[in-house]
Amino acid sequence: MGINAGNRTMNRRVREEFEGLDTVRSDIAALRTDVAKFLSDLRTTGSKKLDEGASIAAEKLSEAADLSKEKLDDARDKVSDMIAHRPLTSVLVAAAAGAVLARLMRR
């Protein structure tokens, strides 16, 4: 094998190495694109899930507020009924509660 044959063999090997590098470069570029799309999709999905969670939480909070309002209205109605049916007892209970509070406030 002569010098020219050795140079041709070496040139072929160098070309093969450069072709391999081009393949690696294109694979890296494709990987970058895939990762960027994945991250974008992840952000979009996360944002949607966060919005859904906030919506569900707001709905549950609204339901709890409505239930609390109903219970307070029921309690107010029961107290009003008790006062209407037993006015003297209601006045005595209010006076006793006032006396207890007055003693507590003095201390």
C-alpha positions in Angstrom: 0.0 0.0 0.0 1.4 3.3 -1.1 1.2 6.8 0.3 -1.7 7.7 -1.9 -3.6 4.6 -0.8 -2.9 5.5 2.8 -4.1 9.0 2.3 -7.3 7.8 0.6 -8.0 5.5 3.5 -7.4 8.2 6.0 -9.5 10.7 4.0 -12.4 8.1 4.0 -12.1 7.6 7.8 -12.1 11.4 8.4 -15.2 11.8 6.1 -16.9 9.0 8.0 -16.1 10.7 11.3 -17.4 14.0 10.1 -20.6 12.3 8.8 -21.0 10.7 12.2 -20.6 14.2 13.8 -23.3 15.6 11.5 -25.6 12.9 12.6 -24.9 13.6 16.3 -25.5 17.3 15.6 -28.8 16.7 13.9 -29.9 14.3 16.7 -29.0 17.0 19.3 -31.0 19.6 17.4 -34.0 17.3 17.2 -33.6 16.5 21.0 -33.6 20.2 21.8 -36.8 20.7 19.8 -38.4 17.8 21.5 -37.4 19.0 25.0 -38.7 22.5 24.2 -42.0 21.1 23.0 -42.3 18.9 26.1 -41.6 21.8 28.4 -44.2 23.9 26.6 -46.8 21.2 26.8 -45.9 20.7 30.5 -46.4 24.4 31.2 -49.8 24.4 29.4 -51.0 21.3 31.2 -49.8 22.5 34.6 -51.6 25.9 34.0 -54.8 24.1 33.0 -54.7 21.9 36.1 -54.0 24.9 38.3 -57.0 26.7 36.8 -59.2 23.7 37.3 -58.1 23.3 40.9 -58.7 27.0 41.6 -62.2 26.7 40.0 -63.0 23.6 42.1 -61.8 25.3 45.3 -63.8 28.5 44.6 -66.9 26.3 44.0 -66.5 24.4 47.2 -65.8 27.6 49.1 -69.0 29.1 47.7 -71.0 26.0 48.7 -69.5 26.1 52.2 -70.4 29.8 52.5 -74.0 29.1 51.3 -74.3 26.3 53.8 -72.9 28.5 56.6 -75.4 31.2 55.8 -78.3 28.7 55.8 -77.2 27.4 59.2 -76.9 30.9 60.6 -80.3 31.8 59.3 -81.8 28.6 60.9 -80.1 29.5 64.2 -81.4 33.0 64.1 -84.9 31.8 63.3 -84.8 29.3 66.2 -83.7 32.0 68.6 -86.4 34.4 67.3 -89.0 31.6 67.8 -87.8 30.9 71.3 -87.9 34.6 72.3 -91.4 34.9 70.8 -92.7 31.8 72.7 -90.9 32.5 76.0 -90.2 36.2 76.3 -89.8 36.2 80.1 -87.3 33.3 80.0 -85.4 35.1 77.2 -85.1 38.3 79.2 -83.9 36.4 82.3 -81.3 34.5 80.2 -80.1 37.7 78.6 -79.8 39.4 82.1 -77.9 36.5 83.5 -75.5 36.5 80.5 -75.1 40.2 80.9 -74.2 39.8 84.6 -71.6 37.1 83.8 -70.0 39.3 81.2 -70.0 42.3 83.5 -68.1 40.3 86.1 -65.6 39.0 83.6 -65.0 42.4 82.3 -64.2 43.8 85.8 -61.4 41.4 86.3 
